Amino acid sequence: MTTMDIVPDNDTHTLRYRSSRVEIWRIYWRAWRKKFWVIHVIVAADLAWLCSNNTLVSMALWFAVWLPVVVICLAVFPQIMFKPQERTLHLTPEGWSTTIGRKSGSKPWKEIRGMADTPEGLVIVGANGNAMVVPQRAFSDESHRAAVVADVRSWFAASRTAA
């Protein structure tokens, strides 16, 4: 079996692929540069405040200690949770479902925070902040990728207007 199989359907897209740690790393740092760094600063500031004796100098010193710890821990977490096994992803007008080995999960589009078409692939971000990266190689060619992205955007937008 190849790392990519496509099952065509008029209302769904089924993709089979494997992710790589490098892709997860790149997506993580792309998100970090855009705005995720703010979360690191807030968490480190909260920890500094809890550890300090309420003086500005103490808080600044604790912040200097906690910031690298928070950055490292939050950057390592996706690498620890990484699943190298082949993933089967079904994208439908209702949402997505996926299977990796014996694990499976699904989310309706209304529970998705956003999506982005990046150089690394299609990124679908859940309301909890977890992201699923669909690498470029999961698509048979550029027209297939464009069709899948267009459908996902349409389904995602429809979920925002549904009553």
Rosetta blueprint (number, residue, H / E / L):
1 M L
2 T L
3 T L
4 M L
5 D E
6 I E
7 V E
8 P E
9 D L
10 N L
11 D L
12 T L
13 H E
14 T E
15 L E
16 R E
17 Y E
18 R L
19 S L
20 S L
21 R H
22 V H
23 E H
24 I H
25 W H
26 R H
27 I H
28 Y H
29 W H
30 R H
31 A H
32 W H
33 R H
34 K H
35 K H
36 F H
37 W H
38 V H
39 I H
40 H H
41 V H
42 I H
43 V H
44 A H
45 A H
46 D H
47 L H
48 A H
49 W H
50 L H
51 C H
52 S L
53 N L
54 N L
55 T L
56 L H
57 V H
58 S H
59 M H
60 A H
61 L H
62 W H
63 F H
64 A H
65 V H
66 W H
67 L H
68 P H
69 V H
70 V H
71 V H
72 I H
73 C H
74 L H
75 A H
76 V H
77 F H
78 P H
79 Q H
80 I H
81 M H
82 F L
83 K L
84 P L
85 Q L
86 E L
87 R E
88 T E
89 L E
90 H E
91 L E
92 T L
93 P L
94 E L
95 G E
96 W E
97 S E
98 T E
99 T E
100 I E
101 G L
102 R L
103 K E
104 S E
105 G E
106 S E
107 K E
108 P E
109 W H
110 K H
111 E H
112 I E
113 R E
114 G E
115 M E
116 A E
117 D E
118 T E
119 P L
120 E L
121 G E
122 L E
123 V E
124 I E
125 V E
126 G E
127 A L
128 N L
129 G L
130 N L
131 A E
132 M E
133 V E
134 V E
135 P E
136 Q H
137 R H
138 A H
139 F L
140 S L
141 D L
142 E H
143 S H
144 H H
145 R H
146 A H
147 A H
148 V H
149 V H
150 A H
151 D H
152 V H
153 R H
154 S H
155 W H
156 F H
157 A H
158 A H
159 S H
160 R H
161 T H
162 A L
163 A L
